[in-house]
Amino acid sequence: MAQRAWKPWLFLAPALIIYLIVIFVPSIYTFYLSFFNWNGVSPQKTFVGLSNYIQLLTKDNVFQLALKNNLLWTIASLVFIMGFGFALALLLNRKLKGRVAFRGIFYFPFLLSGIVVATGWSWMYNPTNGFVNKLLASIGLESWTHAWLAEPKTALPAVFIAALWQGVGQPMVLFLAGLQTIPADPYEAAIIDGAKSHQRFRYITLPLLRETFVIVFATTMIGSMKVYDIIYGMTGGGPAESTQVLSSWMYYQTFKFANIGTGSAISFFLVMVTMVVIIPYVFYTTKKSHV
Amino acid sequence: MAASARTLPDMWFTWGGTLGSFYADNGMTKDLTQIAADQNWSAKYNKAALDMVTYNGKISGVPIHLNVMGMWYPKSVYDKAGLKAPTTFAEFESQLQKLKDSGVTPLAFGSKGGWHTMRLTEQLLEHFAGPQLHDKLNALDASWNDPAVVKTFEKLKEYTDKGYFPKGYSMVDPTEAEALIYQEQAGMINEGTWFDGTITAEGFDNSKFDVFSFPTEQTPQRASVFAEMFQINGESDPAKQDAAVRLGEFIADYITKNGHGTPATLNAPVSDATPHVSALLDSAKAGGFLITDQALPQEVVQKLFEAQDKVALKEWTPAQAAEEMEKAAQTYKSRKK
């Protein structure tokens, strides 16, 4: 019995030790540093209590904008990336000609690095020679042409469209995997009972995809909170800091300005905002599921 | 990261100003003052280069490059518009409209990242503030909420409103702005002594271009300059430190003999492949000011980039931009107290 109790721990130990050393301890140390004024190399760290957090919330207008942008980005990701991913999965789960090729085409951008996507889309948005403006002009919509990345109102949505193009493949594949685990029997029974297609979708497909939704929601949410590379590559946080997000502003504070305490405080905001949403959601959904 | 973990190599490349001072101020670099005296560096290296690698009276790096900035222009564009290099600020401004009328983009600047447009901003500031106030502003010893700063931002706004910059320039990559110059579709760009080599590397003929000093109309007429250097790890083994210094000097000599960029050494021969370097070096003889993104603390530099964009996008007035710059300077100073 005793052996049965400690055996799982023995198998977990290597991964747990690495996790503790690489993730947990540095996270706690980062939290500790968020209460100090420190440039990262000086032997002296000045304890400033909650001052870094207060400064961010009351005086740093870029941080406040970054927080707002992160929340908007997350909402947009959950609605559009999840939504389009789900719609594509439903479509490509049908017996269509060439559906395997289409699955590959839609998944392909997800395999590209964020910087590659950022470079390509930056050229597409180029105000003078970019594909987007050229296309609009060629179909008679010249008045719609725009310096998409150069204006604060359009910059973040323009970057998000690039991120949507890149990111939609991941939820699509996860939803497809979920859809393929649903057996045909309940659908056949429902058809015999006279259920219409929207009823089959509402009462069979959606409930049986609950676990997939948990996974997709969690990965999309965490990914959107951590968004960095595509923004850094396309706008560098500009114009006029209008596309800064928490990760990019944390990078600026930590590595460009050597304000380690402020950068650490931003990273803890990031963790806290993610936790506040994700923990209740995962608890709520897993309680209702069998996983 | 390496600095934070105290795992810096025996020597590393860096720029002068606030980028190199980070290591020196935190006691990570070897003090080379005695070595410089023993080996008579003052007879070997350009004084401006030595000044830019000196912090608190201590030489903290082996200078390798001294870069001088100037306004480069395609000769064909100037010929077509019937223009010659301007010698006064009024002439410079009148040329902008003439260049626009001739069908090119007068100012090839791309503000993505902020630093490219900053090169124009700092020239305007030198013109309006003059050398003394400009130096004080960079040292944060004078208020940025000053009429000279407001005038500088007013000019940026005016040039933006008149369409002198590329369309959507606040997010144009500097390399895209450079491409306009190579293709002779723009009037001028602010680049440094390396630009001869860059033009050639991009497959164009650098003899088709020329360069002039921005007419600040100040005395002395100063150019924007910056140095590149090797710093030596102050915690390395003394034998390795000596070897690192020798390697740094060897590289500086190699650069001098082979004409890579602008050497920091005195009387370096100028290669035929870089026909504009002599003129640029001469332009700095009367004096130079350290390029802004190395002169100011990095968080104040970032605020300057934000201010440039917000003025161009009409989110801040020039007066607001000057106020915000001063706020950023004060915040930085209070943090460092």
HADDOCK unambig.tbl for C-alpha pairs under 7 A between the chains (distance, minus, plus):
assign (segid A and resid 40 and name CA) (segid B and resid 4 and name CA) 5.28 0.50 0.50
assign (segid A and resid 41 and name CA) (segid B and resid 3 and name CA) 6.27 0.50 0.50
assign (segid A and resid 41 and name CA) (segid B and resid 4 and name CA) 4.72 0.50 0.50
assign (segid A and resid 41 and name CA) (segid B and resid 26 and name CA) 6.78 0.50 0.50
assign (segid A and resid 42 and name CA) (segid B and resid 26 and name CA) 5.85 0.50 0.50
assign (segid A and resid 127 and name CA) (segid B and resid 167 and name CA) 6.39 0.50 0.50
assign (segid A and resid 127 and name CA) (segid B and resid 168 and name CA) 6.39 0.50 0.50
assign (segid A and resid 128 and name CA) (segid B and resid 167 and name CA) 6.92 0.50 0.50
assign (segid A and resid 147 and name CA) (segid B and resid 168 and name CA) 5.07 0.50 0.50
assign (segid A and resid 149 and name CA) (segid B and resid 171 and name CA) 6.06 0.50 0.50
assign (segid A and resid 150 and name CA) (segid B and resid 168 and name CA) 5.18 0.50 0.50
assign (segid A and resid 150 and name CA) (segid B and resid 170 and name CA) 5.47 0.50 0.50
assign (segid A and resid 150 and name CA) (segid B and resid 171 and name CA) 4.76 0.50 0.50
assign (segid A and resid 235 and name CA) (segid B and resid 112 and name CA) 6.69 0.50 0.50
assign (segid A and resid 235 and name CA) (segid B and resid 171 and name CA) 6.63 0.50 0.50
assign (segid A and resid 236 and name CA) (segid B and resid 113 and name CA) 6.28 0.50 0.50
assign (segid A and resid 239 and name CA) (segid B and resid 170 and name CA) 6.04 0.50 0.50
assign (segid A and resid 239 and name CA) (segid B and resid 171 and name CA) 6.30 0.50 0.50
assign (segid A and resid 239 and name CA) (segid B and resid 309 and name CA) 6.09 0.50 0.50
assign (segid A and resid 240 and name CA) (segid B and resid 306 and name CA) 4.44 0.50 0.50
assign (segid A and resid 240 and name CA) (segid B and resid 309 and name CA) 4.92 0.50 0.50
assign (segid A and resid 240 and name CA) (segid B and resid 310 and name CA) 5.48 0.50 0.50
assign (segid A and resid 241 and name CA) (segid B and resid 306 and name CA) 6.31 0.50 0.50
assign (segid A and resid 256 and name CA) (segid B and resid 298 and name CA) 6.51 0.50 0.50
assign (segid A and resid 257 and name CA) (segid B and resid 298 and name CA) 5.41 0.50 0.50
assign (segid A and resid 257 and name CA) (segid B and resid 299 and name CA) 5.45 0.50 0.50
